Amino acid sequence: MKHVTVLAGGVGGARFTRGLLAHLAVVAPKATVTVIANTGDDMWLDGLRICPDLDTVMYTLGGGINEEQGWGRPNETRRASAEIAAYGRGWSWFTLGDLDLATHIVRTDLLRSGSTLSEVTEFLCRRWQPGARLLPMSDQPVETHVCLVENIDNHAAGDYIHFEEWWVRYRARVAVTGFLQRGLAAAVAAPGVLAAITDADLVVLPPSNPVVSVGTILAVPGVRDALRGTAARVVGVSPIIGGAAVRGMADACLSTIGVATSAVGVGLHYGSRRSGGVLDAWLIDETDAAALPALAAAGIRSAAVPLWMTDLPTTTAMAAAALRLAVEG
Protein backbone atom coordinates (compact mmCIF):
# COMPACT_ATOMS: atom_id res chain seq x y z
CA MET A 1 0.00 0.00 0.00
CA LYS A 2 1.60 3.22 -1.22
CA HIS A 3 -1.10 5.88 -1.34
CA VAL A 4 -4.08 6.30 1.01
CA THR A 5 -6.65 9.07 0.67
CA VAL A 6 -9.06 10.13 3.41
CA LEU A 7 -12.20 12.26 2.90
CA ALA A 8 -12.53 13.97 6.26
CA GLY A 9 -14.64 16.32 8.29
CA GLY A 10 -13.40 17.71 11.58
CA VAL A 11 -12.82 15.90 14.87
CA GLY A 12 -13.75 12.35 13.85
CA GLY A 13 -11.87 12.47 10.58
CA ALA A 14 -8.83 14.08 12.19
CA ARG A 15 -8.60 11.58 15.03
CA PHE A 16 -9.09 8.61 12.71
CA THR A 17 -6.35 9.89 10.41
CA ARG A 18 -4.00 10.22 13.36
CA GLY A 19 -4.57 6.54 14.14
CA LEU A 20 -4.17 5.67 10.46
CA LEU A 21 -0.79 7.41 10.32
CA ALA A 22 0.33 5.58 13.47
CA HIS A 23 -0.67 2.23 11.94
CA LEU A 24 0.97 2.92 8.59
CA ALA A 25 4.18 4.00 10.31
CA VAL A 26 4.52 0.38 11.44
CA VAL A 27 3.17 -1.63 8.50
CA ALA A 28 3.90 0.65 5.52
CA PRO A 29 6.33 3.39 6.58
CA LYS A 30 6.79 4.64 3.01
CA ALA A 31 3.06 5.05 2.40
CA THR A 32 1.73 8.56 1.79
CA VAL A 33 -1.58 9.86 3.10
CA THR A 34 -3.66 12.63 1.54
CA VAL A 35 -6.54 14.16 3.49
CA ILE A 36 -9.25 15.91 1.50
CA ALA A 37 -11.03 18.14 4.01
CA ASN A 38 -14.56 19.48 3.98
CA THR A 39 -14.73 23.25 3.52
CA GLY A 40 -18.51 23.54 3.59
CA ASP A 41 -18.33 24.75 7.20
CA ASP A 42 -16.10 27.68 6.21
CA MET A 43 -17.32 31.21 6.92
CA TRP A 44 -16.37 34.84 7.35
CA LEU A 45 -16.28 36.14 10.91
CA ASP A 46 -14.85 39.45 12.11
CA GLY A 47 -13.35 39.96 8.67
CA LEU A 48 -11.46 36.65 8.82
CA ARG A 49 -11.84 33.47 6.79
CA ILE A 50 -12.51 30.59 9.17
CA CYS A 51 -11.96 26.98 7.99
CA PRO A 52 -13.00 24.79 10.95
CA ASP A 53 -12.38 21.33 9.47
CA LEU A 54 -9.11 22.18 7.75
CA ASP A 55 -7.77 23.63 10.99
CA THR A 56 -8.98 20.73 13.13
CA VAL A 57 -7.20 18.23 10.89
CA MET A 58 -4.04 20.37 10.73
CA TYR A 59 -3.87 20.97 14.49
CA THR A 60 -4.70 17.35 15.37
CA LEU A 61 -2.10 15.81 13.09
CA GLY A 62 0.43 18.51 13.92
CA GLY A 63 0.16 18.11 17.69
CA GLY A 64 -1.48 21.47 18.35
CA ILE A 65 -5.09 20.50 19.13
CA ASN A 66 -7.05 20.96 22.32
CA GLU A 67 -7.49 17.26 23.05
CA GLU A 68 -10.30 17.74 25.56
CA GLN A 69 -12.68 19.54 23.22
CA GLY A 70 -11.29 18.15 19.96
CA TRP A 71 -10.99 21.51 18.21
CA GLY A 72 -9.07 24.74 18.69
CA ARG A 73 -5.76 25.20 20.44
CA PRO A 74 -4.86 24.22 24.02
CA ASN A 75 -4.20 26.82 26.73
CA GLU A 76 -6.24 29.41 24.88
CA THR A 77 -7.16 32.90 25.99
CA ARG A 78 -9.95 34.96 24.45
CA ARG A 79 -8.95 38.56 25.11
CA ALA A 80 -9.25 39.58 21.46
CA SER A 81 -12.74 38.10 21.14
CA ALA A 82 -13.77 39.92 24.31
CA GLU A 83 -12.55 43.20 22.84
CA ILE A 84 -14.41 42.55 19.58
CA ALA A 85 -17.57 41.85 21.58
CA ALA A 86 -17.08 45.13 23.48
CA TYR A 87 -17.48 46.91 20.15
CA GLY A 88 -20.73 45.06 19.57
CA ARG A 89 -19.28 42.90 16.84
CA GLY A 90 -18.67 39.19 16.47
CA TRP A 91 -20.92 36.33 17.53
CA SER A 92 -21.17 35.61 21.23
CA TRP A 93 -21.82 31.94 20.44
CA PHE A 94 -18.68 31.55 18.33
CA THR A 95 -15.61 33.01 20.01
CA LEU A 96 -12.14 32.54 18.60
CA GLY A 97 -9.14 31.95 20.84
CA ASP A 98 -6.17 34.27 20.56
CA LEU A 99 -3.82 31.55 19.33
CA ASP A 100 -6.37 30.33 16.81
CA LEU A 101 -6.89 33.90 15.59
CA ALA A 102 -3.30 33.96 14.36
CA THR A 103 -4.06 31.14 11.91
CA HIS A 104 -7.16 32.93 10.61
CA ILE A 105 -5.30 36.24 10.24
CA VAL A 106 -2.49 34.63 8.25
CA ARG A 107 -4.97 32.71 6.08
CA THR A 108 -7.03 35.81 5.34
CA ASP A 109 -3.98 37.90 4.56
CA LEU A 110 -2.71 35.31 2.08
CA LEU A 111 -6.13 34.87 0.46
CA ARG A 112 -6.49 38.62 0.00
CA SER A 113 -3.00 38.70 -1.49
CA GLY A 114 -4.17 36.35 -4.23
CA SER A 115 -3.21 32.91 -2.92
CA THR A 116 -5.67 30.06 -3.36
CA LEU A 117 -6.98 28.15 -0.36
CA SER A 118 -4.85 25.17 -1.46
CA GLU A 119 -1.74 27.35 -1.46
CA VAL A 120 -2.63 28.85 1.90
CA THR A 121 -3.24 25.41 3.42
CA GLU A 122 0.13 24.20 2.17
CA PHE A 123 1.77 27.29 3.68
CA LEU A 124 0.11 26.80 7.07
CA CYS A 125 1.08 23.11 7.11
CA ARG A 126 4.76 24.01 6.79
CA ARG A 127 4.59 25.04 10.41
CA TRP A 128 2.51 22.13 11.70
CA GLN A 129 4.05 19.28 9.68
CA PRO A 130 0.92 17.09 9.91
CA GLY A 131 2.55 14.04 8.32
CA ALA A 132 -0.09 13.95 5.59
CA ARG A 133 -0.86 16.07 2.56
CA LEU A 134 -3.83 18.25 3.48
CA LEU A 135 -6.07 19.50 0.67
CA PRO A 136 -9.27 21.55 0.78
CA MET A 137 -12.04 19.94 -1.23
CA SER A 138 -12.24 23.09 -3.39
CA ASP A 139 -10.50 26.44 -3.71
CA GLN A 140 -13.85 28.10 -4.41
CA PRO A 141 -15.87 29.14 -1.36
CA VAL A 142 -18.66 26.72 -0.46
CA GLU A 143 -20.79 27.44 2.61
CA THR A 144 -23.48 25.18 4.01
CA HIS A 145 -26.72 26.82 5.15
CA VAL A 146 -29.88 25.38 6.68
CA CYS A 147 -33.48 26.45 6.14
CA LEU A 148 -35.43 27.13 9.35
CA VAL A 149 -38.87 25.65 9.93
CA GLU A 150 -39.98 28.26 12.45
CA ASN A 151 -39.07 31.65 13.87
CA ILE A 152 -36.21 31.86 16.35
CA ASP A 153 -34.48 34.93 17.77
CA ASN A 154 -34.03 37.39 14.89
CA HIS A 155 -34.57 34.69 12.24
CA ALA A 156 -37.90 33.95 10.54
CA ALA A 157 -39.26 30.65 9.29
CA GLY A 158 -37.92 30.01 5.81
CA ASP A 159 -34.71 31.94 6.45
CA TYR A 160 -31.39 30.30 5.69
CA ILE A 161 -28.71 30.56 8.37
CA HIS A 162 -25.13 29.36 8.26
CA PHE A 163 -24.68 25.74 9.29
CA GLU A 164 -22.28 26.76 12.08
CA GLU A 165 -24.95 28.93 13.68
CA TRP A 166 -27.41 26.03 13.64
CA TRP A 167 -24.71 23.63 14.89
CA VAL A 168 -22.98 25.75 17.53
CA ARG A 169 -25.55 28.33 18.63
CA TYR A 170 -28.65 26.11 18.48
CA ARG A 171 -26.93 22.72 18.94
CA ALA A 172 -28.94 21.41 15.96
CA ARG A 173 -32.09 21.42 18.12
CA VAL A 174 -33.97 23.78 15.81
CA ALA A 175 -35.94 22.04 13.05
CA VAL A 176 -34.71 22.66 9.50
CA THR A 177 -36.01 21.50 6.14
CA GLY A 178 -32.68 20.83 4.47
CA PHE A 179 -29.15 21.88 3.63
CA LEU A 180 -27.99 24.25 0.93
CA GLN A 181 -24.34 24.44 -0.15
CA ARG A 182 -23.99 27.94 -1.51
CA GLY A 183 -21.26 28.23 -4.11
CA LEU A 184 -21.26 24.52 -4.91
CA ALA A 185 -22.42 24.97 -8.51
CA ALA A 186 -19.38 27.13 -9.29
CA ALA A 187 -16.93 25.02 -7.31
CA VAL A 188 -14.38 22.65 -8.81
CA ALA A 189 -12.24 20.11 -7.03
CA ALA A 190 -9.05 21.68 -5.72
CA PRO A 191 -5.79 20.80 -7.49
CA GLY A 192 -4.74 17.28 -6.59
CA VAL A 193 -8.11 16.19 -5.18
CA LEU A 194 -9.33 14.03 -8.05
CA ALA A 195 -5.87 12.56 -8.64
CA ALA A 196 -5.60 11.70 -4.94
CA ILE A 197 -8.74 9.60 -5.33
CA THR A 198 -8.09 8.01 -8.72
CA ASP A 199 -4.41 7.24 -8.01
CA ALA A 200 -4.92 5.91 -4.49
CA ASP A 201 -4.48 2.31 -3.40
CA LEU A 202 -7.14 2.86 -0.75
CA VAL A 203 -9.74 5.54 -0.06
CA VAL A 204 -11.24 5.87 3.42
CA LEU A 205 -14.44 7.60 4.51
CA PRO A 206 -13.70 8.06 8.24
CA PRO A 207 -16.30 8.48 10.99
CA SER A 208 -17.15 12.04 9.94
CA ASN A 209 -20.63 13.48 9.50
CA PRO A 210 -22.03 11.69 6.42
CA VAL A 211 -24.34 14.57 5.50
CA VAL A 212 -22.47 17.86 5.92
CA SER A 213 -18.84 16.69 5.99
CA VAL A 214 -18.26 13.67 3.75
CA GLY A 215 -21.51 14.39 1.94
CA THR A 216 -20.39 17.89 1.04
CA ILE A 217 -17.05 16.64 -0.29
CA LEU A 218 -18.88 14.08 -2.42
CA ALA A 219 -21.09 16.86 -3.80
CA VAL A 220 -18.14 18.75 -5.30
CA PRO A 221 -18.38 18.18 -9.06
CA GLY A 222 -16.23 15.24 -10.12
CA VAL A 223 -15.52 13.83 -6.66
CA ARG A 224 -18.29 11.24 -6.51
CA ASP A 225 -17.52 10.10 -10.06
CA ALA A 226 -13.82 9.79 -9.19
CA LEU A 227 -14.70 7.71 -6.15
CA ARG A 228 -16.95 5.42 -8.18
CA GLY A 229 -14.33 5.01 -10.88
CA THR A 230 -11.13 4.61 -8.88
CA ALA A 231 -9.33 1.28 -8.94
CA ALA A 232 -8.73 1.71 -5.21
CA ARG A 233 -10.83 -0.05 -2.60
CA VAL A 234 -13.17 2.33 -0.79
CA VAL A 235 -13.83 1.58 2.88
CA GLY A 236 -15.98 3.58 5.26
CA VAL A 237 -16.10 3.70 9.05
CA SER A 238 -19.46 4.21 10.74
CA PRO A 239 -19.94 7.43 12.74
CA ILE A 240 -22.97 5.81 14.40
CA ILE A 241 -22.68 3.36 17.29
CA GLY A 242 -25.73 1.74 18.81
CA GLY A 243 -28.13 4.13 17.10
CA ALA A 244 -26.39 7.30 18.27
CA ALA A 245 -23.81 9.63 16.80
CA VAL A 246 -20.34 9.10 18.20
CA ARG A 247 -19.83 12.86 18.39
CA GLY A 248 -21.88 15.93 17.62
CA MET A 249 -25.41 15.98 16.33
CA ALA A 250 -25.15 13.91 13.15
CA ASP A 251 -28.50 12.34 14.03
CA ALA A 252 -30.20 15.71 13.41
CA CYS A 253 -28.56 15.92 9.98
CA LEU A 254 -29.51 12.35 9.09
CA SER A 255 -33.13 12.73 10.18
CA THR A 256 -33.41 15.96 8.17
CA ILE A 257 -32.60 14.08 4.95
CA GLY A 258 -34.63 11.00 5.93
CA VAL A 259 -31.80 8.61 6.77
CA ALA A 260 -32.00 6.38 9.85
CA THR A 261 -29.48 7.08 12.59
CA SER A 262 -27.96 3.62 12.47
CA ALA A 263 -24.85 1.91 11.16
CA VAL A 264 -26.88 0.18 8.48
CA GLY A 265 -28.76 3.38 7.62
CA VAL A 266 -25.58 5.32 6.93
CA GLY A 267 -24.02 2.39 5.10
CA LEU A 268 -27.01 2.15 2.78
CA HIS A 269 -27.00 5.94 2.39
CA TYR A 270 -23.45 5.74 1.01
CA GLY A 271 -24.39 2.65 -0.97
CA SER A 272 -22.41 -0.08 -2.68
CA ARG A 273 -20.20 0.82 -5.62
CA ARG A 274 -21.71 -2.16 -7.43
CA SER A 275 -25.05 -0.35 -7.32
CA GLY A 276 -23.92 3.19 -8.02
CA GLY A 277 -22.86 4.06 -4.47
CA VAL A 278 -19.39 4.74 -3.11
CA LEU A 279 -18.52 1.87 -0.75
CA ASP A 280 -16.75 -1.43 -1.20
CA ALA A 281 -16.57 -2.11 2.53
CA TRP A 282 -18.10 -0.68 5.70
CA LEU A 283 -16.72 -1.02 9.23
CA ILE A 284 -19.28 -0.91 12.03
CA ASP A 285 -19.10 -1.21 15.79
CA GLU A 286 -19.39 -4.60 17.46
CA THR A 287 -22.63 -3.51 19.14
CA ASP A 288 -24.19 -3.19 15.69
CA ALA A 289 -23.14 -6.63 14.44
CA ALA A 290 -26.78 -7.57 13.82
CA ALA A 291 -26.68 -5.20 10.83
CA LEU A 292 -24.07 -7.27 8.97
CA PRO A 293 -26.58 -9.43 7.01
CA ALA A 294 -28.54 -6.39 5.78
CA LEU A 295 -25.32 -4.72 4.63
CA ALA A 296 -24.18 -7.90 2.89
CA ALA A 297 -27.53 -8.16 1.11
CA ALA A 298 -26.96 -4.62 -0.18
CA GLY A 299 -23.58 -5.62 -1.61
CA ILE A 300 -21.51 -3.92 1.08
CA ARG A 301 -18.87 -6.15 2.65
CA SER A 302 -18.76 -5.34 6.37
CA ALA A 303 -17.17 -6.26 9.66
CA ALA A 304 -17.90 -5.35 13.27
CA VAL A 305 -15.12 -4.25 15.65
CA PRO A 306 -14.81 -1.77 18.56
CA LEU A 307 -15.05 1.75 17.12
CA TRP A 308 -14.71 4.03 20.13
CA MET A 309 -11.66 6.26 19.59
CA THR A 310 -10.83 6.57 23.28
CA ASP A 311 -7.09 7.00 22.77
CA LEU A 312 -4.41 6.62 20.11
CA PRO A 313 -3.95 2.84 20.55
CA THR A 314 -7.67 2.13 20.13
CA THR A 315 -7.86 4.47 17.15
CA THR A 316 -4.80 2.81 15.60
CA ALA A 317 -6.44 -0.59 16.03
CA MET A 318 -9.61 0.74 14.40
CA ALA A 319 -7.64 2.05 11.43
CA ALA A 320 -5.89 -1.30 11.13
CA ALA A 321 -9.26 -3.06 11.06
CA ALA A 322 -10.50 -0.73 8.31
CA LEU A 323 -7.45 -1.42 6.16
CA ARG A 324 -7.69 -5.14 6.81
CA LEU A 325 -11.34 -5.19 5.77
CA ALA A 326 -10.53 -3.28 2.59
CA VAL A 327 -7.64 -5.43 1.41
CA GLU A 328 -9.05 -8.83 2.35
CA GLY A 329 -12.08 -8.57 0.11
N, C-alpha and C positions, 0 to 999 in steps of 0.2 A: 504494500500500500504506500503510494508516493504522495498523492494529493487528496486531501479531505476538505470538503466545503460545508460550512454550517450556515443555515439561514436563521438568524437569531433576532429575538426581541431583546428585552432588557435583562432583568435579574436572572431568570431561569436559563436563558440562552447563554449568558455570560458565565454562570457557575458551571453549567454543563461543559462548556468549552474549556474551562480551566481543568476539569477532570479529564477531558479528552486529551488535552496537551500532556497531562501527567502520564496518562496511559501510553500514548504514542512515544513519549520520551524513553520508555522501557522497551516496547515491542517494535517500534519503527522510528528510531531516532532521527532518520533523515527525511521523514515525511514532513510535508508542508501543510499548513492549515490556513484556509481563507474563511473569514467570517463576513457574510453579507448581512448588514444590520438594517433593521427597519428604521426609516426616517419619517414615517407617517405621524409620529408623536411630536415632531419638531414644531417649534413656534417662535414667534418674536415676543420678547418680554423685556421691558425697560430698555428698548433699543438694541437688544442683544439677541443673536440667533442661538436658541437652545436646542440641543440634539440629545434628548434623554437616553435613548438606547445606545447610540454610538458611544456616549461618554461612559455609560455603565459597563459596556464591554471593555472599553479601553482601560478604565480604572481597575476593573476586576482582574483582568489579565496582567495588568502592569503593577499590581500590588498597591494600588492607591485607593481602594474602595473602603467605604464604611461597612464593615462586615455585618454589623448588627442590623442595619436597616436595608442593606443590599444595594444602595445607591448613594451617590454623593461621596464626599471626602470625609475621612475621620478627623476628629479634633477640630471641627468647624466652629467658626464664629459667624455671626450674622449682623455685624455692625453696619455694613453697607446697605443691606436690605432694610434695616431699621431706619436709616437715614432717608432712603427712597420713600418709605412709607410715611415719614414725617412731612414730606412734600405732597402727600396725597396721591402718590403714584404707586405702581406695582400692584400685585395681587397678594392680599394678606394670606391667602390659602396656598400660595406657591412662592416660598421665600428661597432665595439662592444664598448658599454659604459663601463666605469671602474667598476661600480657596477655589471653590468651584467657579466663582465669577471670573477668575483669571482665565480659565479655559474659554469661557464664553466671549470674553473681551478679545482674546487673541483670535478666536475663530471669526468673530464679526469683522475685526480689522482686516484679516486676510481676505474674507469674502468681498468686502467693500473695495479692496484693492484689486479685485479681478480674479482671484483664485477660485477654482471650483471647490465644491465640498469634498470631492475625492482628494484633491491636492491639499486641502486644509487638514483633512483627517490623517493623511500621510505625514504631514508636518507635525501634528500634535503627537503622533505615535513615536516620533523620533525620541521624544522625552521618555515615554512610558515603556517602550520596548515590550509590547504585549506578547511577543512570541508567536503571533499569527498575523497574517495580512488582514487588515480591517478595511472593508469597503462599505460605503453607503449604498443603499439599493439604487439610488438615483442621485444625480447632481442637481436635478430640477426640484424645486420645493414641492412637497406633497404634504398636506396637513389633513388629518382625520377630524371630522366634525360629526356630531350626533344631533338628531332632530328630536326636540322635546315634545312630549305628549301633553304636558300641562304647564301652567304658569308656575314659575318659581323665582323668587327674588325679583331682579329686574328683567328677567327673561319671560317671554310669552310662549304659549303653546304654539308649536310650529317653527319656532326659532331654531337655528343651528348654533351650537356652541362648540368650542374646541374640545376635542376628546379629553385633553388633560384637565379641563375644568370639570367635566362630568366625572372623571376618574378620581381626581385628587380632592376637589372641593366637595363633590356630592357623593363620593365613594361608590359611584355607579348605582345608587339607590333610587335615582330618579328615572322614571320610565322614558324610554326613547323608542322611536319607530325604526331606526336604522342608522347606518354609518355612511358618510360621504367623504371620499378622499379627494379633496380639492387639489387640482393641479395634476391629477393622475393622467388625464387624457393627453397632456403635453409632455409627460415625463418619458424618459428613455432610461434603460438600464445604464448605470454608471460604467465607465471604462473598466473592463476586467470582470464584470459580474457574470455575463453570459458565458465567457470562456471558463470562468472558475467552476461553473456547473457542467458544461459540456466536456471539459477536459479532466474532470475529477475521477478518482477511482471510487469515491464514496461521497454521497451527499447526505447530510443529517438535518432533520427537522427536530430541533431540541424541544424541551418542554417549555416553549414560549406560548403566548396567547395565540391560538389558532385563527382568531378572527382579525384582530387589529395589529398583530405583529407579523407572524408568518403569513397570514392571509393578505396583508398589505404588500409584502414583498412579492408574493405570487401574482398580485394584481398588476405589477409593473409590466408593461408590454414586453413580451418576449421571454419573461422569466418562467412562466408556467410551461410554455412550449419547450424551453430548454430543459426543464426538469423532466418532462415527459419523454424527450428525445435522447437524453444523455445515456451513454453506455454504462455509466456508473450505477451501482445499486443505490437506492434511496430508502433510508430507514428513518422512521420517526419515533419520538419518545413521548409518551402521553403526559400532558400537563394536568390530567385529571386522575385522582386516586380515590377510589371508594365513593364516586359520585360527587366529589368536591374538588374545586380548583386547589392545586398545590399552593399557589400564591396569588394574591390579588383577587380580582372579581371577574375572572374569565367566564364564570357561570352566567353573569349578567349579559355578557357579549354573546355567548352561545344561545341563550334563550331568546335574545332579540332577533337572531336570524333563524330561529326555529330548529336548533341543533340540541340534542339531549346532552346534559352535562354528565357524560360518562366516557370511559375509555373507548368503548365500542362506538359511541356516538361521534366522537372526534375522529376516530379511525375511519369510519364510513364517510364522514365529511371530507376528509382528505381523499379518500378513495384509492382503489387499486390502479396501478399504471396499466394493467391489462384491460381495464374498463374505462380508460380515459382520465383516471385520477393521477395521483403523484407518488403513491407509496408502493414499494416492493415489500417492506417489512415494517412492523409496528410493535414497539416494546411497551408493555403495560405493567402495572404493578401487580405483585403476587396476590393482593386482595381482590383483584379484578379478573382472576384466572378463568372464571366462569364465562367470560366474554370470548375466550379463544375460539370456540367452535363457530360463533357468528362471524368473527373476523375471517376465519379460514374459508367459510362459505362465500364470503365476499371477495375472495382471491387475495387476501392480505395475510401473508405469513407472519405469525406473531409468537411472542414468548412472554412469560410473566416472571418478573424478578423484582426485588425491592427497589423502589424508585425514589425514596426520600433522600434528598441531597443534604444530609445532616452535617457532613464535613468532607474534606477533600478525599479521604480514602473511600468513603461510600460513593461519592460522585465519580471517582475514577473507576470503581467497580461497575457502576451503572454504564459508563461510557464503554467499558470493555464488553459488557453484555450487548450493547447496541451494535458494536462492530462485529461481534461474534455472530449475532443474528443475521446481519447483512451478508457476511461472507460465506456463511454455511448453507445458504439457500441455493 
